[in-house]
């Protein structure tokens, strides 16, 4: 729980629910999971949520409702962008609908804030929001949300997608979910993602970045915002520069907000050299050839190839081709 955050695209974090389970490759080096099993393991909000393994702490699937933090955003007067359940997943398998109802009721009661929800359980989020809308239409609603109109204008609903497979699975669910703003966090980006090849359910004439319904004469559901970032920390996996560039260019063409969060632990060796962050002498053998696991060669479309070098998140920074991308979405009426 923090009234401020170092995450570039948010202002604060809110942990009404903690705990999770590993569901895809992007979870492997989850920072929240590592913290829950190490530095925070004795806190009431984290205790017993992980199991020790040879690879470090791992989520055990248990979840916890933190009553003491539930209404915290109602006490914050200054408007903030708030990342919801940064150390868990609001739609995790073990979270009862009643808990989700309470979280949404708080978000509805704090219209001064913008709440950023992110999940890997896109199918459950779609089912919950669709059912909630139906419950409210039939006035059979015990969620505490019967005084508002959905979708909540101050709630941005998003999914995590680390590669094409996960984007193909989760983005169509997101596009079918009632939402004022829809977004994707492609972090850690572990493979290329072509969002222009992702279609909303049963709408093959358009793609996830936008389209027009000629029958209805209206714009179709689309993504409003994409965040891209490489992985950092121990065991960080490298991100090919072209993966980030392709998403940036697709967003620019479609008019979708694009935010480049970070390179992560790895940076293109040619860029590092131009920026005065050239590889250290310890990364070469006596013949001047790269050595060790601090190098990651890659193929490049515009030249013979290149290499990523591990220099750390802070040194790698967040400039993509010399530009800092801080795109933010605008809610659509």
Phi and psi restraints in degrees (value plus and minus 20) as a CYANA .aco file:
   2 UNK   PHI    -168.4  -128.4
   2 UNK   PSI     110.8   150.8
   3 UNK   PHI     -95.1   -55.1
   3 UNK   PSI     -28.3    11.7
   4 UNK   PHI    -160.3  -120.3
   4 UNK   PSI     142.2   182.2
   5 UNK   PHI    -166.3  -126.3
   5 UNK   PSI     129.8   169.8
   6 UNK   PHI    -109.7   -69.7
   6 UNK   PSI     -24.8    15.2
   7 UNK   PHI     -85.6   -45.6
   7 UNK   PSI     109.0   149.0
   8 UNK   PHI     -83.5   -43.5
   8 UNK   PSI     -49.0    -9.0
   9 UNK   PHI    -121.5   -81.5
   9 UNK   PSI     -10.7    29.3
  10 UNK   PHI    -158.5  -118.5
  10 UNK   PSI     151.1   191.1
  11 UNK   PHI    -129.6   -89.6
  11 UNK   PSI     -47.6    -7.6
  12 UNK   PHI    -173.5  -133.5
  12 UNK   PSI     142.0   182.0
  13 UNK   PHI    -140.1  -100.1
  13 UNK   PSI     130.4   170.4
  14 UNK   PHI    -156.4  -116.4
  14 UNK   PSI     105.4   145.4
  15 UNK   PHI    -136.3   -96.3
  15 UNK   PSI      42.1    82.1
  16 UNK   PHI     -85.0   -45.0
  16 UNK   PSI     -47.1    -7.1
  17 UNK   PHI    -153.3  -113.3
  17 UNK   PSI     112.6   152.6
  18 UNK   PHI    -143.7  -103.7
  18 UNK   PSI     137.4   177.4
  19 UNK   PHI      85.4   125.4
  19 UNK   PSI     132.3   172.3
  20 UNK   PHI    -186.2  -146.2
  20 UNK   PSI    -188.5  -148.5
  21 UNK   PHI    -169.5  -129.5
  21 UNK   PSI     131.4   171.4
  22 UNK   PHI     -95.2   -55.2
  22 UNK   PSI     108.9   148.9
  23 UNK   PHI    -147.2  -107.2
  23 UNK   PSI     -33.9     6.1
  24 UNK   PHI    -181.9  -141.9
  24 UNK   PSI     150.7   190.7
  25 UNK   PHI     -77.1   -37.1
  25 UNK   PSI     -48.1    -8.1
  26 UNK   PHI     -84.2   -44.2
  26 UNK   PSI     -36.1     3.9
  27 UNK   PHI    -102.4   -62.4
  27 UNK   PSI     -34.9     5.1
  28 UNK   PHI     -72.8   -32.8
  28 UNK   PSI     -66.3   -26.3
  29 UNK   PHI    -129.3   -89.3
  29 UNK   PSI      13.7    53.7
  30 UNK   PHI     -75.1   -35.1
  30 UNK   PSI     102.1   142.1
  31 UNK   PHI     -87.2   -47.2
  31 UNK   PSI     -56.2   -16.2
  32 UNK   PHI     -86.3   -46.3
  32 UNK   PSI     -57.1   -17.1
  33 UNK   PHI     -85.3   -45.3
  33 UNK   PSI     -63.8   -23.8
  34 UNK   PHI     -84.0   -44.0
  34 UNK   PSI     -62.5   -22.5
  35 UNK   PHI     -84.3   -44.3
  35 UNK   PSI     -60.9   -20.9
  36 UNK   PHI     -83.5   -43.5
  36 UNK   PSI     -45.8    -5.8
  37 UNK   PHI    -121.8   -81.8
  37 UNK   PSI     -18.6    21.4
  38 UNK   PHI    -148.2  -108.2
  38 UNK   PSI    -116.1   -76.1
  39 UNK   PHI     -82.2   -42.2
  39 UNK   PSI     -51.1   -11.1
  40 UNK   PHI    -124.7   -84.7
  40 UNK   PSI     -10.8    29.2
  41 UNK   PHI     -84.9   -44.9
  41 UNK   PSI     -41.3    -1.3
  42 UNK   PHI    -117.8   -77.8
  42 UNK   PSI     -21.2    18.8
  43 UNK   PHI     -93.3   -53.3
  43 UNK   PSI     123.9   163.9
  44 UNK   PHI     -76.2   -36.2
  44 UNK   PSI     -51.3   -11.3
  45 UNK   PHI     -96.3   -56.3
  45 UNK   PSI     -34.8     5.2
  46 UNK   PHI    -141.7  -101.7
  46 UNK   PSI     -39.6     0.4
  47 UNK   PHI     -77.5   -37.5
  47 UNK   PSI     107.9   147.9
  48 UNK   PHI      60.6   100.6
  48 UNK   PSI      -8.9    31.1
  49 UNK   PHI    -114.3   -74.3
  49 UNK   PSI     -27.2    12.8
  50 UNK   PHI    -152.2  -112.2
  50 UNK   PSI     144.4   184.4
  51 UNK   PHI    -143.9  -103.9
  51 UNK   PSI     123.7   163.7
  52 UNK   PHI     -95.6   -55.6
  52 UNK   PSI     120.5   160.5
  53 UNK   PHI    -158.4  -118.4
  53 UNK   PSI     153.0   193.0
  54 UNK   PHI     -81.9   -41.9
  54 UNK   PSI     -47.4    -7.4
  55 UNK   PHI    -108.9   -68.9
  55 UNK   PSI     -19.4    20.6
  56 UNK   PHI      91.2   131.2
  56 UNK   PSI    -196.4  -156.4
  57 UNK   PHI     -83.2   -43.2
  57 UNK   PSI     123.5   163.5
  58 UNK   PHI    -153.7  -113.7
  58 UNK   PSI     115.9   155.9
  59 UNK   PHI     -72.6   -32.6
  59 UNK   PSI     120.7   160.7
  60 UNK   PHI    -126.3   -86.3
  60 UNK   PSI     -13.2    26.8
  61 UNK   PHI      71.7   111.7
  61 UNK   PSI     -30.2     9.8
  62 UNK   PHI     -96.5   -56.5
  62 UNK   PSI     127.8   167.8
  63 UNK   PHI    -150.8  -110.8
  63 UNK   PSI     139.7   179.7
  64 UNK   PHI    -161.4  -121.4
  64 UNK   PSI     112.1   152.1
  65 UNK   PHI    -108.7   -68.7
  65 UNK   PSI     101.6   141.6
  66 UNK   PHI    -117.8   -77.8
  66 UNK   PSI      68.7   108.7
  67 UNK   PHI     -76.9   -36.9
  67 UNK   PSI     -56.0   -16.0
  68 UNK   PHI     -87.5   -47.5
  68 UNK   PSI     -39.0     1.0
  69 UNK   PHI    -126.3   -86.3
  69 UNK   PSI     -24.9    15.1
  70 UNK   PHI     -79.1   -39.1
  70 UNK   PSI     -63.8   -23.8
  71 UNK   PHI    -119.3   -79.3
  71 UNK   PSI      -8.6    31.4
  72 UNK   PHI     -73.3   -33.3
  72 UNK   PSI     -64.6   -24.6
  73 UNK   PHI     -81.0   -41.0
  73 UNK   PSI     -44.7    -4.7
  74 UNK   PHI     -87.0   -47.0
  74 UNK   PSI     -41.2    -1.2
  75 UNK   PHI    -111.5   -71.5
  75 UNK   PSI     -30.8     9.2
  76 UNK   PHI    -108.6   -68.6
  76 UNK   PSI      91.9   131.9
  77 UNK   PHI    -100.8   -60.8
  77 UNK   PSI     -59.8   -19.8
  78 UNK   PHI     -90.1   -50.1
  78 UNK   PSI     108.5   148.5
  79 UNK   PHI     -79.7   -39.7
  79 UNK   PSI     118.7   158.7
  80 UNK   PHI    -159.8  -119.8
  80 UNK   PSI     135.2   175.2
  81 UNK   PHI    -107.6   -67.6
  81 UNK   PSI     105.6   145.6
  82 UNK   PHI    -142.3  -102.3
  82 UNK   PSI     100.8   140.8
  83 UNK   PHI    -101.1   -61.1
  83 UNK   PSI      97.7   137.7
  84 UNK   PHI    -109.6   -69.6
  84 UNK   PSI     109.4   149.4
  85 UNK   PHI      36.3    76.3
  85 UNK   PSI      33.5    73.5
  86 UNK   PHI     -85.1   -45.1
  86 UNK   PSI     -41.4    -1.4
  87 UNK   PHI    -134.9   -94.9
  87 UNK   PSI      20.9    60.9
  88 UNK   PHI     159.7   199.7
  88 UNK   PSI    -180.7  -140.7
  89 UNK   PHI    -162.7  -122.7
  89 UNK   PSI      99.1   139.1
  90 UNK   PHI     -76.5   -36.5
  90 UNK   PSI     -48.4    -8.4
  91 UNK   PHI    -129.2   -89.2
  91 UNK   PSI       2.6    42.6
  92 UNK   PHI     -79.7   -39.7
  92 UNK   PSI     136.6   176.6
  93 UNK   PHI     -77.0   -37.0
  93 UNK   PSI     -57.2   -17.2
  94 UNK   PHI    -106.3   -66.3
  94 UNK   PSI     -20.4    19.6
  95 UNK   PHI    -105.0   -65.0
  95 UNK   PSI      98.0   138.0
  96 UNK   PHI     -87.5   -47.5
  96 UNK   PSI     132.0   172.0
  97 UNK   PHI     -77.2   -37.2
  97 UNK   PSI     -53.2   -13.2
  98 UNK   PHI     -82.3   -42.3
  98 UNK   PSI     -55.3   -15.3
  99 UNK   PHI     -87.5   -47.5
  99 UNK   PSI     -63.4   -23.4
 100 UNK   PHI     -82.9   -42.9
 100 UNK   PSI     -59.8   -19.8
 101 UNK   PHI     -75.4   -35.4
 101 UNK   PSI     -64.1   -24.1
 102 UNK   PHI     -87.0   -47.0
 102 UNK   PSI     -58.6   -18.6
 103 UNK   PHI     -85.1   -45.1
 103 UNK   PSI     -64.4   -24.4
 104 UNK   PHI     -86.2   -46.2
 104 UNK   PSI     -53.9   -13.9
 105 UNK   PHI     -83.6   -43.6
 105 UNK   PSI     -60.2   -20.2
 106 UNK   PHI     -85.2   -45.2
 106 UNK   PSI     -63.8   -23.8
 107 UNK   PHI     -82.2   -42.2
 107 UNK   PSI     -58.1   -18.1
 108 UNK   PHI     -86.6   -46.6
 108 UNK   PSI     -52.2   -12.2
 109 UNK   PHI    -104.4   -64.4
 109 UNK   PSI     -19.7    20.3
 110 UNK   PHI    -147.6  -107.6
 110 UNK   PSI      44.1    84.1
 111 UNK   PHI     -86.9   -46.9
 111 UNK   PSI     -31.6     8.4
 112 UNK   PHI     -92.6   -52.6
 112 UNK   PSI     -38.2     1.8
 113 UNK   PHI    -122.5   -82.5
 113 UNK   PSI     138.7   178.7
 114 UNK   PHI    -129.9   -89.9
 114 UNK   PSI     102.9   142.9
 115 UNK   PHI    -123.2   -83.2
 115 UNK   PSI     107.5   147.5
 116 UNK   PHI    -127.6   -87.6
 116 UNK   PSI      86.9   126.9
 117 UNK   PHI    -120.4   -80.4
 117 UNK   PSI     114.4   154.4
 118 UNK   PHI    -154.8  -114.8
 118 UNK   PSI     111.5   151.5
 119 UNK   PHI    -162.2  -122.2
 119 UNK   PSI     135.9   175.9
 120 UNK   PHI    -121.8   -81.8
 120 UNK   PSI     -24.4    15.6
 121 UNK   PHI    -121.9   -81.9
 121 UNK   PSI      46.7    86.7
 122 UNK   PHI     -82.5   -42.5
 122 UNK   PSI     -55.6   -15.6
 123 UNK   PHI     -85.7   -45.7
 123 UNK   PSI     -59.0   -19.0
 124 UNK   PHI     -91.5   -51.5
 124 UNK   PSI     -59.3   -19.3
 125 UNK   PHI     -79.9   -39.9
 125 UNK   PSI     -64.6   -24.6
 126 UNK   PHI     -81.3   -41.3
 126 UNK   PSI     -65.6   -25.6
 127 UNK   PHI     -84.6   -44.6
 127 UNK   PSI     -61.7   -21.7
 128 UNK   PHI     -84.6   -44.6
 128 UNK   PSI     -70.9   -30.9
 129 UNK   PHI     -86.9   -46.9
 129 UNK   PSI     -55.8   -15.8
 130 UNK   PHI     -86.0   -46.0
 130 UNK   PSI     -64.5   -24.5
 131 UNK   PHI     -87.3   -47.3
 131 UNK   PSI     -57.4   -17.4
 132 UNK   PHI     -83.6   -43.6
 132 UNK   PSI     -61.4   -21.4
 133 UNK   PHI     -80.9   -40.9
 133 UNK   PSI     -60.7   -20.7
 134 UNK   PHI     -88.3   -48.3
 134 UNK   PSI     -60.8   -20.8
 135 UNK   PHI     -79.2   -39.2
 135 UNK   PSI     -59.9   -19.9
 136 UNK   PHI     -92.6   -52.6
 136 UNK   PSI     -54.4   -14.4
 137 UNK   PHI     -86.2   -46.2
 137 UNK   PSI     -53.8   -13.8
 138 UNK   PHI    -110.8   -70.8
 138 UNK   PSI     -15.9    24.1
 139 UNK   PHI      40.6    80.6
 139 UNK   PSI      -0.8    39.2
 140 UNK   PHI    -123.4   -83.4
 140 UNK   PSI      47.2    87.2
 141 UNK   PHI    -146.3  -106.3
 141 UNK   PSI     101.1   141.1
 142 UNK   PHI    -136.5   -96.5
 142 UNK   PSI       3.7    43.7
 143 UNK   PHI    -106.5   -66.5
 143 UNK   PSI     -33.6     6.4
 144 UNK   PHI      67.1   107.1
 144 UNK   PSI     -15.3    24.7
 145 UNK   PHI    -126.7   -86.7
 145 UNK   PSI      -8.4    31.6
 146 UNK   PHI     -90.1   -50.1
 146 UNK   PSI     -26.3    13.7
 147 UNK   PHI    -118.5   -78.5
 147 UNK   PSI     -15.0    25.0
 148 UNK   PHI    -145.0  -105.0
 148 UNK   PSI     147.3   187.3
 149 UNK   PHI    -129.2   -89.2
 149 UNK   PSI     110.7   150.7
 150 UNK   PHI    -114.3   -74.3
 150 UNK   PSI     131.9   171.9
 151 UNK   PHI     -94.4   -54.4
 151 UNK   PSI     129.8   169.8
 152 UNK   PHI     -85.3   -45.3
 152 UNK   PSI     104.9   144.9
 153 UNK   PHI     -88.3   -48.3
 153 UNK   PSI     -39.2     0.8
 154 UNK   PHI    -120.9   -80.9
 154 UNK   PSI      -5.3    34.7
 155 UNK   PHI    -138.6   -98.6
 155 UNK   PSI      98.4   138.4
 156 UNK   PHI    -116.8   -76.8
 156 UNK   PSI     103.5   143.5
 157 UNK   PHI    -123.4   -83.4
 157 UNK   PSI     110.0   150.0
 158 UNK   PHI    -161.1  -121.1
 158 UNK   PSI     146.4   186.4
 159 UNK   PHI    -147.4  -107.4
 159 UNK   PSI     131.5   171.5
 160 UNK   PHI    -109.7   -69.7
 160 UNK   PSI     119.7   159.7
 161 UNK   PHI    -168.6  -128.6
 161 UNK   PSI      92.0   132.0
 162 UNK   PHI    -113.1   -73.1
 162 UNK   PSI     -32.5     7.5
 163 UNK   PHI    -178.2  -138.2
 163 UNK   PSI    -199.9  -159.9
 164 UNK   PHI     -82.6   -42.6
 164 UNK   PSI     -62.1   -22.1
 165 UNK   PHI     -79.2   -39.2
 165 UNK   PSI     -68.6   -28.6
 166 UNK   PHI     -87.7   -47.7
 166 UNK   PSI     -54.4   -14.4
 167 UNK   PHI     -86.5   -46.5
 167 UNK   PSI     -62.3   -22.3
 168 UNK   PHI     -81.3   -41.3
 168 UNK   PSI     -53.7   -13.7
 169 UNK   PHI     -98.0   -58.0
 169 UNK   PSI     -59.9   -19.9
 170 UNK   PHI    -118.8   -78.8
 170 UNK   PSI     -55.0   -15.0
 171 UNK   PHI     -84.4   -44.4
 171 UNK   PSI     -62.1   -22.1
 172 UNK   PHI     -79.3   -39.3
 172 UNK   PSI     -55.9   -15.9
 173 UNK   PHI     -82.3   -42.3
 173 UNK   PSI     -63.8   -23.8
 174 UNK   PHI     -81.0   -41.0
 174 UNK   PSI     -63.5   -23.5
 175 UNK   PHI     -85.4   -45.4
 175 UNK   PSI     -43.7    -3.7
 176 UNK   PHI    -111.6   -71.6
 176 UNK   PSI     -18.5    21.5
 177 UNK   PHI    -115.4   -75.4
 177 UNK   PSI     110.1   150.1
 178 UNK   PHI     -80.4   -40.4
 178 UNK   PSI     102.3   142.3
 179 UNK   PHI    -177.8  -137.8
 179 UNK   PSI     126.0   166.0
 180 UNK   PHI     -95.9   -55.9
 180 UNK   PSI     -56.9   -16.9
 181 UNK   PHI    -158.5  -118.5
 181 UNK   PSI     114.4   154.4
 182 UNK   PHI    -137.5   -97.5
 182 UNK   PSI     115.4   155.4
 183 UNK   PHI    -164.8  -124.8
 183 UNK   PSI     141.9   181.9
 184 UNK   PHI    -148.2  -108.2
 184 UNK   PSI     113.8   153.8
 185 UNK   PHI    -123.2   -83.2
 185 UNK   PSI      84.9   124.9
 186 UNK   PHI    -113.5   -73.5
 186 UNK   PSI      46.2    86.2
 187 UNK   PHI    -167.2  -127.2
 187 UNK   PSI     106.1   146.1
 188 UNK   PHI     -94.0   -54.0
 188 UNK   PSI     115.0   155.0
 189 UNK   PHI    -100.3   -60.3
 189 UNK   PSI      90.2   130.2
 190 UNK   PHI    -126.5   -86.5
 190 UNK   PSI     -19.5    20.5
 191 UNK   PHI    -191.1  -151.1
 191 UNK   PSI     147.9   187.9
 192 UNK   PHI     -88.1   -48.1
 192 UNK   PSI     128.0   168.0
 193 UNK   PHI    -152.5  -112.5
 193 UNK   PSI     102.9   142.9
 194 UNK   PHI    -124.8   -84.8
 194 UNK   PSI      79.0   119.0
 195 UNK   PHI     -89.9   -49.9
 195 UNK   PSI     -39.5     0.5
 196 UNK   PHI     -94.3   -54.3
 196 UNK   PSI     -31.5     8.5
 197 UNK   PHI    -119.4   -79.4
 197 UNK   PSI     -15.3    24.7
 198 UNK   PHI    -119.2   -79.2
 198 UNK   PSI     107.2   147.2
 199 UNK   PHI    -131.0   -91.0
 199 UNK   PSI     123.0   163.0
 200 UNK   PHI     -80.6   -40.6
 200 UNK   PSI     139.3   179.3
 201 UNK   PHI     -78.9   -38.9
 201 UNK   PSI     105.6   145.6
 202 UNK   PHI      42.1    82.1
 202 UNK   PSI       3.4    43.4
 203 UNK   PHI    -153.0  -113.0
 203 UNK   PSI      55.5    95.5
 204 UNK   PHI    -101.2   -61.2
 204 UNK   PSI     -27.7    12.3
 205 UNK   PHI    -104.7   -64.7
 205 UNK   PSI     -27.8    12.2
 206 UNK   PHI    -148.9  -108.9
 206 UNK   PSI     152.4   192.4
 207 UNK   PHI    -149.5  -109.5
 207 UNK   PSI     158.1   198.1
 208 UNK   PHI     -84.7   -44.7
 208 UNK   PSI     -40.0     0.0
 209 UNK   PHI    -112.9   -72.9
 209 UNK   PSI     -19.9    20.1
 210 UNK   PHI     123.0   163.0
 210 UNK   PSI     139.5   179.5
 211 UNK   PHI     159.8   199.8
 211 UNK   PSI     156.2   196.2
 212 UNK   PHI    -152.4  -112.4
 212 UNK   PSI     111.6   151.6
 213 UNK   PHI    -110.6   -70.6
 213 UNK   PSI      84.2   124.2
 214 UNK   PHI     -91.9   -51.9
 214 UNK   PSI     -45.2    -5.2
 215 UNK   PHI     -89.6   -49.6
 215 UNK   PSI     -62.8   -22.8
 216 UNK   PHI    -112.3   -72.3
 216 UNK   PSI     -36.3     3.7
 217 UNK   PHI      50.9    90.9
 217 UNK   PSI       9.8    49.8
 218 UNK   PHI    -155.2  -115.2
 218 UNK   PSI     142.1   182.1
 219 UNK   PHI     -92.9   -52.9
 219 UNK   PSI     123.7   163.7
 220 UNK   PHI    -109.4   -69.4
 220 UNK   PSI     149.2   189.2
 221 UNK   PHI     -77.2   -37.2
 221 UNK   PSI     120.2   160.2
 222 UNK   PHI    -172.5  -132.5
 222 UNK   PSI     148.7   188.7
 223 UNK   PHI     -98.4   -58.4
 223 UNK   PSI     122.8   162.8
 224 UNK   PHI    -123.8   -83.8
 224 UNK   PSI     -38.6     1.4
 225 UNK   PHI    -180.0  -140.0
 225 UNK   PSI     117.7   157.7
 226 UNK   PHI    -151.0  -111.0
 226 UNK   PSI     108.3   148.3
 227 UNK   PHI    -127.1   -87.1
 227 UNK   PSI     111.8   151.8
 228 UNK   PHI    -142.6  -102.6
 228 UNK   PSI     119.1   159.1
 229 UNK   PHI    -179.9  -139.9
 229 UNK   PSI     128.9   168.9
 230 UNK   PHI    -107.6   -67.6
 230 UNK   PSI     148.9   188.9
 231 UNK   PHI    -107.1   -67.1
 231 UNK   PSI     126.3   166.3
 232 UNK   PHI    -147.7  -107.7
 232 UNK   PSI     155.1   195.1
 233 UNK   PHI      68.1   108.1
 233 UNK   PSI     158.2   198.2
 234 UNK   PHI     -78.6   -38.6
 234 UNK   PSI     115.9   155.9
 235 UNK   PHI      55.5    95.5
 235 UNK   PSI      -7.2    32.8
 236 UNK   PHI     -78.7   -38.7
 236 UNK   PSI     116.4   156.4
 237 UNK   PHI    -115.9   -75.9
 237 UNK   PSI     122.3   162.3
 238 UNK   PHI     -94.9   -54.9
 238 UNK   PSI     134.5   174.5
 239 UNK   PHI    -134.5   -94.5
 239 UNK   PSI     102.2   142.2
 240 UNK   PHI     -83.6   -43.6
 240 UNK   PSI     111.1   151.1
 241 UNK   PHI     -75.1   -35.1
 241 UNK   PSI     -56.6   -16.6
 242 UNK   PHI     -87.7   -47.7
 242 UNK   PSI     -44.2    -4.2
 243 UNK   PHI     -83.8   -43.8
 243 UNK   PSI     -64.0   -24.0
 244 UNK   PHI     -89.8   -49.8
 244 UNK   PSI     -60.7   -20.7
 245 UNK   PHI     -83.2   -43.2
 245 UNK   PSI     -60.2   -20.2
 246 UNK   PHI     -83.6   -43.6
 246 UNK   PSI     -61.5   -21.5
 247 UNK   PHI     -88.2   -48.2
 247 UNK   PSI     -62.2   -22.2
 248 UNK   PHI     -76.4   -36.4
 248 UNK   PSI     -67.4   -27.4
 249 UNK   PHI     -87.8   -47.8
 249 UNK   PSI     -58.1   -18.1
 250 UNK   PHI     -85.7   -45.7
 250 UNK   PSI     -59.6   -19.6
 251 UNK   PHI     -84.7   -44.7
 251 UNK   PSI     -62.5   -22.5
 252 UNK   PHI     -81.9   -41.9
 252 UNK   PSI     -61.4   -21.4
 253 UNK   PHI     -84.8   -44.8
 253 UNK   PSI     -59.6   -19.6
 254 UNK   PHI    -109.6   -69.6
 254 UNK   PSI     -27.5    12.5
 255 UNK   PHI      54.1    94.1
 255 UNK   PSI      11.0    51.0
 256 UNK   PHI    -118.5   -78.5
 256 UNK   PSI     114.9   154.9
 257 UNK   PHI     -81.0   -41.0
 257 UNK   PSI     114.7   154.7
 258 UNK   PHI    -146.0  -106.0
 258 UNK   PSI     112.3   152.3
 259 UNK   PHI    -147.9  -107.9
 259 UNK   PSI     100.4   140.4
 260 UNK   PHI    -118.1   -78.1
 260 UNK   PSI      88.3   128.3
 261 UNK   PHI     -97.6   -57.6
 261 UNK   PSI     -64.5   -24.5
 262 UNK   PHI    -194.8  -154.8
 262 UNK   PSI     137.9   177.9
 263 UNK   PHI     -97.2   -57.2
 263 UNK   PSI     -47.8    -7.8
 264 UNK   PHI      69.4   109.4
 264 UNK   PSI    -171.2  -131.2
 265 UNK   PHI     -95.5   -55.5
 265 UNK   PSI     -36.5     3.5
 266 UNK   PHI    -134.3   -94.3
 266 UNK   PSI     127.2   167.2
 267 UNK   PHI    -162.1  -122.1
 267 UNK   PSI     128.2   168.2
 268 UNK   PHI     -77.0   -37.0
 268 UNK   PSI     109.5   149.5
 269 UNK   PHI     -81.4   -41.4
 269 UNK   PSI     -58.1   -18.1
 270 UNK   PHI     -85.3   -45.3
 270 UNK   PSI     -61.0   -21.0
 271 UNK   PHI     -86.8   -46.8
 271 UNK   PSI     -61.5   -21.5
 272 UNK   PHI     -80.5   -40.5
 272 UNK   PSI     -59.7   -19.7
 273 UNK   PHI     -86.0   -46.0
 273 UNK   PSI     -65.1   -25.1
 274 UNK   PHI     -84.2   -44.2
 274 UNK   PSI     -47.6    -7.6
 275 UNK   PHI    -111.7   -71.7
 275 UNK   PSI     -13.7    26.3
 276 UNK   PHI      57.9    97.9
 276 UNK   PSI      -1.0    39.0
 277 UNK   PHI    -132.3   -92.3
 277 UNK   PSI      18.1    58.1
 278 UNK   PHI     -77.1   -37.1
 278 UNK   PSI     131.2   171.2
 279 UNK   PHI     -75.7   -35.7
 279 UNK   PSI     123.7   163.7
 280 UNK   PHI     -92.2   -52.2
 280 UNK   PSI     139.9   179.9
 281 UNK   PHI     -79.4   -39.4
 281 UNK   PSI     -47.7    -7.7
 282 UNK   PHI     -88.3   -48.3
 282 UNK   PSI     -31.1     8.9
 283 UNK   PHI    -111.5   -71.5
 283 UNK   PSI     -15.4    24.6
 284 UNK   PHI    -143.2  -103.2
 284 UNK   PSI     130.5   170.5
 285 UNK   PHI    -105.3   -65.3
 285 UNK   PSI    -197.0  -157.0
 286 UNK   PHI     -90.1   -50.1
 286 UNK   PSI     -31.1     8.9
 287 UNK   PHI    -117.6   -77.6
 287 UNK   PSI     -15.4    24.6
 288 UNK   PHI      63.2   103.2
 288 UNK   PSI      -6.8    33.2
 289 UNK   PHI    -115.8   -75.8
 289 UNK   PSI     124.2   164.2
 290 UNK   PHI     -78.6   -38.6
 290 UNK   PSI     123.7   163.7
 291 UNK   PHI    -161.3  -121.3
 291 UNK   PSI     146.2   186.2
 292 UNK   PHI      60.1   100.1
 292 UNK   PSI    -198.2  -158.2
 293 UNK   PHI    -115.2   -75.2
 293 UNK   PSI      -3.8    36.2
 294 UNK   PHI    -109.0   -69.0
 294 UNK   PSI     -15.2    24.8
 295 UNK   PHI    -139.0   -99.0
 295 UNK   PSI     123.9   163.9
 296 UNK   PHI    -159.6  -119.6
 296 UNK   PSI      80.7   120.7
 297 UNK   PHI     -89.8   -49.8
 297 UNK   PSI     129.9   169.9
 298 UNK   PHI    -165.5  -125.5
 298 UNK   PSI     137.4   177.4
 299 UNK   PHI    -105.3   -65.3
 299 UNK   PSI     126.6   166.6
 300 UNK   PHI    -148.6  -108.6
 300 UNK   PSI     124.3   164.3
 301 UNK   PHI     -94.8   -54.8
 301 UNK   PSI     -43.5    -3.5
 302 UNK   PHI    -127.9   -87.9
 302 UNK   PSI     -15.6    24.4
 303 UNK   PHI    -180.5  -140.5
 303 UNK   PSI    -197.3  -157.3
 304 UNK   PHI     -84.8   -44.8
 304 UNK   PSI     -46.2    -6.2
 305 UNK   PHI     132.6   172.6
 305 UNK   PSI    -196.9  -156.9
 306 UNK   PHI    -180.3  -140.3
 306 UNK   PSI    -186.2  -146.2
 307 UNK   PHI    -169.6  -129.6
 307 UNK   PSI     125.9   165.9
 308 UNK   PHI    -119.0   -79.0
 308 UNK   PSI     123.2   163.2
 309 UNK   PHI    -142.0  -102.0
 309 UNK   PSI     127.4   167.4
 310 UNK   PHI    -108.4   -68.4
 310 UNK   PSI      90.9   130.9
 311 UNK   PHI    -144.6  -104.6
 311 UNK   PSI     -23.4    16.6
 312 UNK   PHI      78.4   118.4
 312 UNK   PSI     130.8   170.8
 313 UNK   PHI     -78.0   -38.0
 313 UNK   PSI     -66.8   -26.8
 314 UNK   PHI     -83.3   -43.3
 314 UNK   PSI     -65.4   -25.4
 315 UNK   PHI     -89.1   -49.1
 315 UNK   PSI     -57.4   -17.4
 316 UNK   PHI     -87.7   -47.7
 316 UNK   PSI     -55.2   -15.2
 317 UNK   PHI      52.1    92.1
 317 UNK   PSI    -178.7  -138.7
 318 UNK   PHI    -161.3  -121.3
 318 UNK   PSI       8.0    48.0
 319 UNK   PHI    -109.6   -69.6
 319 UNK   PSI     107.3   147.3
 320 UNK   PHI    -127.2   -87.2
 320 UNK   PSI      91.0   131.0
 321 UNK   PHI      33.4    73.4
 321 UNK   PSI      21.7    61.7
 322 UNK   PHI      62.1   102.1
 322 UNK   PSI     -15.9    24.1
 323 UNK   PHI    -141.3  -101.3
 323 UNK   PSI     118.1   158.1
 324 UNK   PHI    -113.8   -73.8
 324 UNK   PSI      99.3   139.3
 325 UNK   PHI    -122.7   -82.7
 325 UNK   PSI      94.8   134.8
 326 UNK   PHI    -142.3  -102.3
 326 UNK   PSI      14.2    54.2
 327 UNK   PHI     -77.1   -37.1
 327 UNK   PSI     120.5   160.5
 328 UNK   PHI    -152.7  -112.7
 328 UNK   PSI     126.2   166.2
 329 UNK   PHI    -101.2   -61.2
 329 UNK   PSI     143.7   183.7
 330 UNK   PHI    -136.5   -96.5
 330 UNK   PSI     114.1   154.1
 331 UNK   PHI     -83.5   -43.5
 331 UNK   PSI     119.2   159.2
 332 UNK   PHI    -121.0   -81.0
 332 UNK   PSI     120.4   160.4
